[in-house]
């Protein structure tokens, strides 16, 4: 029940409220309805976009080979470059691991689709073992594991492999007897706006003689890209970051004698489609010493 004081308050409130004309009220109602419809359409559009992205992402995961090729190179065969840098470590069995060299290098590569759906991967790279502090290539350096002066063997190499749905197959003119080679391409992983793919090469090479021990090489590469670039279309160039680790036998140039142990490389790098994006000092060294590296 409303008492007298409450009724005065309600009446005063009503008196203070401006009255809307019928035309103004109708316009306001129309504007409100339009805004509500726009909000509903926006929500529906966002939901449709999310559903479309979910379908596209599922497609990337369902085709690990093509996703890997687009991230590592480009499916139309255009030349791509990687520039990288990192550290070379070595360890005598049972002793503490020690850093030995700064590493820097670059590569160019092409991936060409084959009739069977695989991709031929052709790559050329050059790299240098450098001083840990100055990053200058070393003609001679002290091996901290032995105290001996050694001559690092910088590298300039070419390789070809075939990337298939079943993994990575090396293209060799003659497969050495006793070679064990397992190459795999991992299933892509998506986290918010980043996508990752992996490539693993697990290799054992026979020794130089039947009595010599075999040599092992483990290469673990992780490639990451912006998810939006992969979703934007098959012809879009996809940028990529490289994280790379190795675990292998001592290199001959280390002169380790009968000592046993392992080496490990840890590298980080970036892919580009323009040779000018290779760091200027590194690019100049390649052009001066190994120009063929940039012409795959």
C-alpha positions in Angstrom: 0.0 0.0 0.0 1.4 3.4 -0.9 1.2 6.1 1.8 0.7 9.8 1.2 4.4 10.7 1.3 5.2 8.0 -1.3 2.4 9.2 -3.5 3.8 12.7 -3.5 7.2 11.4 -4.4 6.0 9.4 -7.3 3.9 12.3 -8.5 6.9 14.7 -8.3 9.0 12.2 -10.2 6.5 11.9 -13.0 6.1 15.7 -13.2 9.9 16.0 -13.5 10.1 13.4 -16.4 9.9 15.0 -19.8 7.2 13.6 -22.1 8.4 12.2 -25.5 6.5 13.0 -28.6 5.1 10.0 -30.5 7.4 10.6 -33.4 10.5 10.8 -31.2 9.5 7.7 -29.3 9.1 5.8 -32.6 12.5 6.9 -33.8 14.1 5.9 -30.5 12.5 2.4 -30.7 13.7 2.0 -34.3 17.3 3.0 -33.4 17.3 0.5 -30.5 16.0 -2.2 -32.7 18.7 -1.4 -35.3 21.5 -1.5 -32.7 20.2 -4.8 -31.3 20.2 -6.3 -34.8 23.7 -5.0 -35.5 25.0 -6.5 -32.3 23.4 -9.8 -33.1 24.9 -9.7 -36.7 28.3 -8.9 -35.3 28.1 -11.8 -32.8 27.0 -14.1 -35.6 29.8 -12.9 -37.8 32.4 -13.4 -35.1 31.0 -16.9 -34.4 31.2 -17.7 -38.1 34.8 -16.4 -38.3 35.8 -18.5 -35.3 34.2 -21.5 -36.8 36.0 -20.9 -40.2 39.3 -20.5 -38.4 38.7 -23.7 -36.5 38.1 -25.5 -39.7 41.2 -24.0 -41.3 43.4 -24.8 -38.3 42.1 -28.4 -38.4 43.2 -28.5 -42.0 46.7 -27.3 -41.2 47.0 -30.1 -38.5 45.5 -32.7 -40.8 48.2 -32.1 -43.5 51.5 -32.0 -41.6 53.6 -32.2 -44.8 52.1 -29.2 -46.6 52.1 -27.1 -43.4 55.8 -28.0 -42.8 56.7 -27.1 -46.3 54.9 -23.8 -46.1 56.6 -22.9 -42.9 60.1 -24.2 -43.8 60.1 -22.9 -47.4 57.3 -22.4 -49.9 55.2 -24.9 -51.8 55.6 -23.1 -55.2 59.4 -23.7 -55.3 60.5 -20.1 -54.7 63.9 -19.7 -53.1 64.0 -19.0 -49.4 66.9 -18.1 -47.1 67.7 -18.9 -43.5 70.3 -17.0 -41.4 71.3 -18.4 -38.1 73.7 -18.1 -35.2 74.4 -20.0 -32.0 76.9 -21.9 -29.9 79.0 -25.1 -30.4 79.4 -27.2 -27.2 81.5 -30.3 -26.5 81.7 -32.7 -23.6 84.1 -35.5 -22.7 82.1 -38.3 -21.2 81.7 -37.7 -17.5 83.0 -34.1 -17.6 81.2 -30.8 -17.7 80.0 -29.5 -21.0 82.1 -26.6 -22.4 81.2 -24.0 -25.1 83.9 -23.9 -27.8 82.7 -21.7 -30.7 80.1 -19.2 -31.8 78.5 -20.4 -35.0 77.0 -18.3 -37.7 75.8 -19.3 -41.2 73.1 -19.1 -43.8 71.5 -21.2 -46.4 69.3 -21.0 -49.5 66.8 -23.7 -50.5 63.9 -24.6 -52.7 61.1 -27.0 -52.3 59.6 -28.5 -55.5 56.4 -30.4 -55.5 56.7 -33.9 -57.1 54.0 -35.8 -59.0 53.5 -38.2 -56.0 52.7 -35.3 -53.7 56.2 -35.3 -52.0 58.5 -32.3 -52.1 62.1 -32.3 -53.3 64.2 -30.2 -50.9 67.4 -28.7 -52.3 69.6 -26.7 -50.0 73.1 -25.1 -49.9 74.6 -23.6 -46.8 77.8 -22.2 -45.4 78.8 -21.6 -41.8 81.8 -20.6 -39.7 83.2 -21.5 -36.3 83.9 -18.2 -34.6 85.5 -16.8 -31.5 83.0 -16.9 -28.6 83.5 -13.2 -27.8 84.5 -11.4 -31.0 82.4 -13.7 -33.4 85.2 -13.6 -35.9 85.9 -16.8 -37.8 88.8 -18.8 -36.4 91.6 -20.3 -38.5 93.1 -21.8 -35.3 91.6 -22.1 -31.8 92.4 -23.8 -28.5 90.4 -26.9 -27.8 89.4 -26.5 -24.1 88.9 -30.2 -23.7 92.4 -31.1 -24.6 94.5 -27.9 -24.4 95.6 -28.5 -28.1 95.6 -25.9 -30.9 93.2 -27.1 -33.6 92.0 -25.8 -37.0 88.2 -25.6 -37.2 86.7 -26.9 -40.4 84.2 -24.3 -41.6 81.6 -25.8 -43.8 80.1 -25.3 -47.3 77.8 -28.1 -48.2 74.9 -29.1 -50.4 72.1 -31.6 -49.6 69.0 -32.9 -51.1 66.2 -34.8 -49.5 62.6 -35.7 -50.2 59.9 -34.6 -47.8 57.0 -37.1 -47.7 53.9 -37.9 -45.7 56.0 -40.7 -44.1 59.0 -38.5 -43.2 62.3 -37.3 -44.6 64.3 -39.4 -47.1 67.9 -38.5 -48.0 68.7 -38.3 -51.7 72.0 -40.1 -52.0 73.8 -41.3 -55.1 75.0 -44.3 -53.2 73.7 -45.3 -49.8 76.7 -46.3 -47.6 76.4 -49.8 -46.2 75.4 -49.7 -42.6 73.8 -46.2 -42.7 70.8 -45.8 -40.3 68.6 -42.9 -41.1 65.3 -41.9 -39.6 63.7 -38.6 -40.6 60.4 -37.5 -39.3 58.0 -34.5 -39.6 55.9 -33.8 -36.5 52.3 -33.0 -36.3 51.8 -29.1 -36.1 50.9 -27.6 -32.8 48.8 -24.4 -32.4 48.8 -22.2 -29.3 46.7 -19.0 -29.7 48.5 -17.1 -32.5 51.5 -19.3 -33.0 52.0 -22.6 -34.9 55.0 -25.0 -34.6 56.2 -27.8 -36.7 59.2 -30.1 -36.1 61.8 -32.1 -38.1 64.0 -34.7 -36.6 66.9 -36.5 -38.2 68.3 -39.5 -36.3 71.4 -40.8 -38.1 74.1 -43.3 -37.5 77.0 -43.5 -40.1 79.4 -46.4 -40.3 83.0 -45.9 -39.3 85.7 -45.3 -41.9 86.9 -48.9 -41.4 85.0 -52.0 -40.1 86.9 -51.6 -36.8 86.2 -47.9 -36.4 83.2 -46.9 -34.3 80.2 -45.5 -36.1 79.4 -41.8 -35.9 76.0 -40.5 -34.8 74.2 -37.3 -35.6 70.9 -36.1 -34.1 69.3 -33.0 -35.6 66.2 -31.5 -33.9 64.6 -28.5 -35.6 61.6 -26.6 -34.4 60.0 -24.0 -36.7 57.4 -21.5 -35.5 55.3 -19.1 -37.5 52.4 -16.6 -37.1 49.2 -18.6 -37.5 47.5 -15.7 -39.3 50.0 -16.0 -42.2 49.2 -19.6 -42.8 45.5 -18.9 -42.6 45.6 -16.0 -45.0 46.1 -18.0 -48.2 48.3 -20.7 -49.9 50.3 -18.1 -51.9 51.2 -16.0 -48.8 54.9 -16.0 -47.9 55.0 -17.4 -44.3 57.7 -16.0 -42.1 59.4 -18.5 -39.8 61.7 -18.7 -36.8 64.1 -21.6 -36.3 65.3 -23.3 -33.1 67.8 -26.1 -33.7 69.8 -28.5 -31.6 72.1 -31.3 -32.4 73.8 -34.1 -30.5 76.6 -36.0 -32.2 80.0 -37.5 -32.2 83.2 -35.5 -32.0 84.2 -33.8 -35.2 87.5 -35.0 -36.8 89.0 -31.5 -36.7 88.7 -31.5 -32.9 91.6 -34.1 -32.6 90.1 -35.9 -29.6 92.1 -39.0 -30.0 90.7 -41.9 -28.0 88.5 -39.7 -25.8 84.8 -40.3 -25.9 82.0 -37.8 -25.7 79.6 -35.7 -27.7 79.1 -32.3 -29.3 76.0 -30.2 -29.4 74.9 -27.2 -31.4 72.2 -24.8 -30.3 71.1 -22.4 -33.1 68.4 -19.8 -33.6 67.5 -18.4 -37.0 65.0 -16.7 -39.2 63.6 -17.4 -42.7 63.2 -14.7 -45.4 62.5 -14.5 -49.1 65.0 -11.7 -49.7 68.8 -12.2 -49.7 69.1 -8.7 -48.4 67.6 -9.8 -45.1 70.7 -11.9 -44.3 72.8 -9.9 -41.9 75.1 -7.7 -44.0 78.5 -8.9 -42.6 77.5 -12.6 -43.0 76.1 -12.0 -46.5 79.3 -10.2 -47.6 81.4 -13.1 -46.3 79.3 -15.6 -48.2 79.4 -13.6 -51.4 83.1 -13.3 -51.0 83.9 -16.9 -50.1 81.0 -19.1 -51.2 78.7 -17.2 -53.6 77.1 -20.4 -54.8 75.3 -20.7 -51.5 72.9 -18.0 -52.5 72.0 -19.4 -55.9 70.1 -22.6 -55.3 
